[in-house]
């Protein structure tokens, strides 16, 4: 099985854009592990972070196809770049009084916090890498998980390795970041050979 690839996409913040991006990926037969989207520093632009199970060559084909969508400003496969990538987990556990101290010990090791507590359950919040979240869930299984909600990964490339940002687009004479954009600007990437 191919490892999950992480793709960062800047898109116009308009109705239907999420559906068009997800539909294009679905039509290629790729399975989306997670898709997180939210506004950026410019309210007219959103950042999507997509985790998808494909190989490198398939990821390149997918990014080329995505870059042709009119609402896509820029797209970058950030899987192999140095990045900060976190996700949020909310997990509701069966937690009778005799097991609470054990559960709280594990939560403390993972730097989590209790966000809700009832007579026989507790809801825990964990943030961190996908691997950290996966490990926490595995450790909680013996205590009986009632519900799980995960945000999916959100990621930014570290330091000077970042490809293109809204500030870069504006400083290159492309106009304001919220201006109408199209495939001509899609797929622009800066030199990513530097390291910090």
VENCOR-V137612 format. One record per residue. N is the residue number from 1. RES is the residue in three letters. OMEGA is omega in whole degrees, 0 to 359 (999 if undefined). BURIAL is + if it has 16 or more other C-alpha atoms within 10 Angstrom, else -. D_CENTER is the distance of its C-alpha to the mean C-alpha in Angstrom with 1 decimal. Layout:
BEGIN
N/RES/OMEGA/BURIAL/D_CENTER, N/RES/OMEGA/BURIAL/D_CENTER
END
This chain:
BEGIN
1/UNK/179/-/20.4, 2/UNK/174/-/18.0, 3/UNK/179/-/15.2, 4/UNK/176/+/11.6, 5/UNK/181/+/10.6, 6/UNK/183/+/7.5, 7/UNK/178/+/8.2, 8/UNK/185/+/7.8, 9/UNK/170/+/10.2, 10/UNK/182/+/12.4, 11/UNK/173/+/14.3, 12/UNK/181/+/17.3, 13/UNK/182/+/16.8, 14/UNK/178/-/19.3, 15/UNK/175/-/19.9, 16/UNK/183/-/19.2, 17/UNK/180/+/16.6, 18/UNK/180/+/13.8, 19/UNK/180/-/16.5, 20/UNK/180/-/17.7, 21/UNK/181/+/14.5, 22/UNK/180/+/13.9, 23/UNK/179/-/17.7, 24/UNK/179/-/17.9, 25/UNK/179/+/15.5, 26/UNK/181/-/17.5, 27/UNK/178/-/20.8, 28/UNK/177/-/20.1, 29/UNK/179/-/19.9, 30/UNK/178/+/16.4, 31/UNK/177/-/14.7, 32/UNK/177/+/11.1, 33/UNK/176/-/9.8, 34/UNK/178/+/6.8, 35/UNK/179/+/6.0, 36/UNK/181/+/4.9, 37/UNK/177/+/7.6, 38/UNK/181/-/10.0, 39/UNK/178/-/13.0, 40/UNK/176/-/13.4, 41/UNK/174/-/16.6, 42/UNK/185/-/18.4, 43/UNK/180/-/18.4, 44/UNK/182/-/19.2, 45/UNK/176/+/15.9, 46/UNK/174/+/12.4, 47/UNK/174/+/9.1, 48/UNK/171/+/6.9, 49/UNK/186/+/3.8, 50/UNK/173/+/5.6, 51/UNK/185/+/6.6, 52/UNK/181/+/10.4, 53/UNK/177/+/13.6, 54/UNK/173/+/15.8, 55/UNK/182/-/18.0, 56/UNK/182/-/18.0, 57/UNK/177/-/20.6, 58/UNK/179/-/18.9, 59/UNK/178/+/15.7, 60/UNK/178/-/18.1, 61/UNK/180/-/19.8, 62/UNK/180/+/16.8, 63/UNK/177/+/15.8, 64/UNK/178/-/19.5, 65/UNK/180/-/19.7, 66/UNK/182/+/16.7, 67/UNK/179/+/18.3, 68/UNK/178/+/21.4, 69/UNK/187/+/20.0, 70/UNK/184/+/21.8, 71/UNK/182/+/19.0, 72/UNK/179/+/16.7, 73/UNK/178/+/17.4, 74/UNK/181/+/15.8, 75/UNK/183/+/13.4, 76/UNK/172/+/12.8, 77/UNK/186/+/12.0, 78/UNK/185/+/10.9, 79/UNK/187/+/11.3, 80/UNK/177/-/14.6, 81/UNK/174/+/14.4, 82/UNK/187/+/14.6, 83/UNK/169/-/11.4, 84/UNK/183/-/10.2, 85/UNK/182/+/7.1, 86/UNK/170/+/7.3, 87/UNK/181/+/7.0, 88/UNK/176/+/10.0, 89/UNK/166/+/12.7, 90/UNK/183/+/15.9, 91/UNK/178/+/18.6, 92/UNK/186/+/22.2, 93/UNK/165/+/24.8, 94/UNK/187/+/28.4, 95/UNK/174/+/30.0, 96/UNK/187/-/33.8, 97/UNK/184/-/35.6, 98/UNK/180/-/36.6, 99/UNK/188/-/33.0, 100/UNK/182/+/31.4, 101/UNK/178/-/32.3, 102/UNK/180/-/30.8, 103/UNK/181/+/27.4, 104/UNK/177/+/27.5, 105/UNK/179/-/28.2, 106/UNK/179/-/25.1, 107/UNK/181/+/23.0, 108/UNK/179/-/24.7, 109/UNK/182/-/23.9, 110/UNK/179/+/20.1, 111/UNK/178/-/20.5, 112/UNK/176/+/19.6, 113/UNK/178/-/21.5, 114/UNK/182/+/23.4, 115/UNK/176/-/22.6, 116/UNK/179/-/25.2, 117/UNK/177/-/28.3, 118/UNK/186/-/31.0, 119/UNK/182/-/34.1, 120/UNK/179/-/32.5, 121/UNK/173/+/28.7, 122/UNK/177/+/26.1, 123/UNK/187/+/22.5, 124/UNK/175/+/20.4, 125/UNK/177/+/17.2, 126/UNK/172/+/15.3, 127/UNK/178/+/12.5, 128/UNK/181/+/11.5, 129/UNK/178/+/10.2, 130/UNK/179/+/9.6, 131/UNK/178/-/13.3, 132/UNK/180/-/14.5, 133/UNK/178/+/13.4, 134/UNK/181/-/14.9, 135/UNK/179/-/18.0, 136/UNK/179/+/18.5, 137/UNK/180/+/18.5, 138/UNK/179/-/21.0, 139/UNK/181/-/23.2, 140/UNK/185/+/23.3, 141/UNK/180/-/24.4, 142/UNK/182/-/28.1, 143/UNK/179/-/28.1, 144/UNK/176/-/27.2, 145/UNK/177/+/23.8, 146/UNK/181/-/24.4, 147/UNK/176/-/21.0, 148/UNK/171/-/17.3, 149/UNK/181/-/14.3, 150/UNK/182/+/10.7, 151/UNK/193/-/7.9, 152/UNK/185/+/5.2, 153/UNK/164/+/2.9, 154/UNK/188/+/2.9, 155/UNK/170/+/5.5, 156/UNK/177/+/9.0, 157/UNK/181/+/11.8, 158/UNK/168/-/14.7, 159/UNK/186/-/18.0, 160/UNK/177/-/19.9, 161/UNK/182/+/17.7, 162/UNK/182/+/15.6, 163/UNK/184/+/16.4, 164/UNK/178/+/17.1, 165/UNK/179/+/16.6, 166/UNK/179/+/18.3, 167/UNK/178/-/21.1, 168/UNK/181/-/21.7, 169/UNK/181/+/22.2, 170/UNK/183/-/24.6, 171/UNK/178/-/26.5, 172/UNK/178/-/27.1, 173/UNK/180/-/29.1, 174/UNK/184/-/26.6, 175/UNK/181/-/27.4, 176/UNK/182/-/25.3, 177/UNK/182/+/21.6, 178/UNK/181/-/22.2, 179/UNK/180/-/24.9, 180/UNK/181/-/24.9, 181/UNK/181/+/23.1, 182/UNK/185/+/23.2, 183/UNK/180/+/22.8, 184/UNK/180/-/25.1, 185/UNK/185/+/22.4, 186/UNK/174/+/19.5, 187/UNK/178/+/18.5, 188/UNK/176/+/20.2, 189/UNK/177/-/19.2, 190/UNK/177/-/21.0, 191/UNK/181/-/22.7, 192/UNK/182/-/20.3, 193/UNK/182/-/23.2, 194/UNK/180/-/23.6, 195/UNK/178/-/22.5, 196/UNK/999/-/22.7
END
